Amino acid sequence: MQTSPLLEALMEALRCLPGVGPKSAQRMVFHLLQRDRGGGMRLAQSLTRAMSEIGQCADCRTFTEQDICTICANPRRAQSRQICVVESPADIHAIEQTGQYAGRYFVLMGHLSPLDGIGPEDIGLGRLQERLAVENIAEVILATNPTVEGEATANYIAEMCAHHNVLASRIAHGVPMGGELEMVDGTTLSHSLAGRQPIKF
Amino acid sequence: MQTSPLLEALMEALRCLPGVGPKSAQRMVFHLLQRDRGGGMRLAQSLTRAMSEIGQCADCRTFTEQDICTICANPRRAQSRQICVVESPADIHAIEQTGQYAGRYFVLMGHLSPLDGIGPEDIGLGRLQERLAVENIAEVILATNPTVEGEATANYIAEMCAHHNVLASRIAHGVPMGGELEMVDGTTLSHSLAGRQPIKF
């Protein structure tokens, strides 16, 4: 775009967003300039505030602009004495949407990955250990991703909980709802067989 | 995202970009917060400057932060005495990349569309008429889109050129390069037959 260095700079800057290539950056720029300059200005303000003000909750490590996030600060959340350990703040969002969980969270912001040099301290397990020692916690629900790294991380934290005599549980692995059995992969199916539950009346 | 109103506001603001839904907005926010806060800040600055400083060239109506864009201001561009009429600034980019055209442009920022209330003045044809009257123009190349509205707009401008005794030409319609003939639609094929050219040795 020879006609405008600013326009070119904006197209380049938009490429920092995941999934935005040269063509979609161009489309975004022209859309904003032609139809939604107000939206573009609001986006710029939101970005500036979010990038500079959002930090991490001192208790659960999720993203928040306060010292303690609203979930950790809520006294009713503490009543259940449960902590759900997840890999990312997006997982909190997913679990909150089920409406099934009323306890607090702990966000690892990743998972153990010795090959990449990511050890227990990098995913905040020091802080979790402190909470296990200090707070009166009844159960730690391990909701890390069902991947090799997620499983390893869950096992590591379960051992930590055992040291503090805190019950650790892992979310169930099995057949997802609504699909067809023949489409489910073998590993999932064997997990769902091993984790079968008696039907209670 | 109950934990952070700022984060929620940013996710909502990102939705003003075309092709960004709730899931990709969430992905973008977490990517920026976790991995690229610097990129996010640069994007915010670029956006602010672009949205407030970019206007339209007084001659060709393309986006630029100057009064006259670099293409219109270039005296060598005026030598060919050609004006290429396109629907959007992105089309200038596409034509510039061919390296085949060294004249100036005129950007309509749309096309005639009486049903939507878009008439000649809305696409800047008053300014084009002025230029046809004042400047010494040899040819107007009509490069509007090969759609019904694009064709109608091209025809309208061609009549305007005829009034000013300026040659108007339309870019060729035909079979695109590199495809297979059997895959080409009937309308394109009949255009390519009607527009056939003698082979010169």
Interface residues (C-beta under 8 A of the other chain):
Chain A: M1 Q2 T3 S4 P5 L6 L7 A9 L10 E12 A13 L14 C16 L17 P18 G19 S24 Q26 R27 M28 V29 F30 H31 L32 L33 Q34 D36 R37 G39 G40 M41 R42 L43 A44 Q45 S46 L47 T48 R49 A50 M51 S52 E53 I54 C57 T62 F63 T64 E65 C69 T70 I71 S88 P89 A90 I92 H93 E96 M109
Chain B: M1 Q2 T3 S4 P5 L6 L7 A9 L10 E12 A13 L14 C16 L17 P18 G19 S24 Q26 R27 M28 V29 F30 H31 L32 L33 Q34 D36 R37 G39 G40 M41 R42 L43 A44 Q45 S46 L47 T48 R49 A50 M51 S52 E53 I54 C57 T62 F63 T64 E65 C69 T70 I71 S88 P89 A90 I92 H93 E96 M109
